[in-house]
Amino acid sequence: MPLLARAIIPLLVLYLLSPIDLIPDFIPVLGYADDLLVLALAVWAFAKLADPAIVREHASRLMREAGVGPIDPSLG
């Protein structure tokens, strides 16, 4: 797994725990929307940078544990 992919999650946690935000949290709706946007971008980037076989393996395991059928039958 590339180093950048490994660094995304810890950097995301640091950003979310940091008191410094792109848009301050006291602004209604927008304050939390930027956190959701950063979260979505981090998950997307991690999925793009990680090995697709690893992403499929973990996604299928999580869906099995949650009792949800696979959206894509190839995920098995």
N, C-alpha and C positions, 0 to 999 in steps of 0.2 A: 504494500500500500504506500503510495507517495507520501512524503513528509507533509506536504501542504494539506492533503486530505486528513491526515492525523491531527494537524494543528487546527482545523476548522472548528471542531467541537469545543476544545478548551478556550479558543478565542471567542466563540459564541457565548459561552458561560461567563467569561470575564466581561464581555460587553453587557450582557443582561444584568449582571450584578453591579456593574459600574453605576455610580450616580450621574455620570455624564451621558446624555442621550442626544441623538440628532434633534429630536423634538421633545421638550420636557414633558414628563408624565402628568404634570398638573393641568395640561391643556386637554380638555375633554376629547375623547375619542382619538384624536391625532397622536396624543402622547403614547398610547399603547399600540397604535397602528404601526408606528415605525419599528417597534420591537417585534411585532408579528412579521413585518416585511423582512427584517434582518434574519429572523428565524427561518422563514421560508427560503430566502436566498442561501443561507448556510446549508440547509438540508439539500437543496437543489445542487449546490456546488459539490457537496460531499458525495452525492450520488453520481455526479458526472466524473469526479476525479477517482473514485474508488473503482476497483475491479468489478465489472458487471456481474460476474459469477458470485462474488461475495455479497453484493447487494441483493441479488435474487435469492441466495441461500438464506440470508437473514430476514428478508421480507417474507418469504414463505414460512419460516419458522415462527415469526411474530404473528402471522395470520392464523396459523394452526393453533397457537397458544391462546389467541383471542377468540377462537371458535368461528372465524370468518373464512368462508371459502375463497380460493384465489380468484382474483379479478381476471387474471390472464391464466388460462389453463396450462400454459407452458411453465408457469412458476411451480406447479405441482405441489 
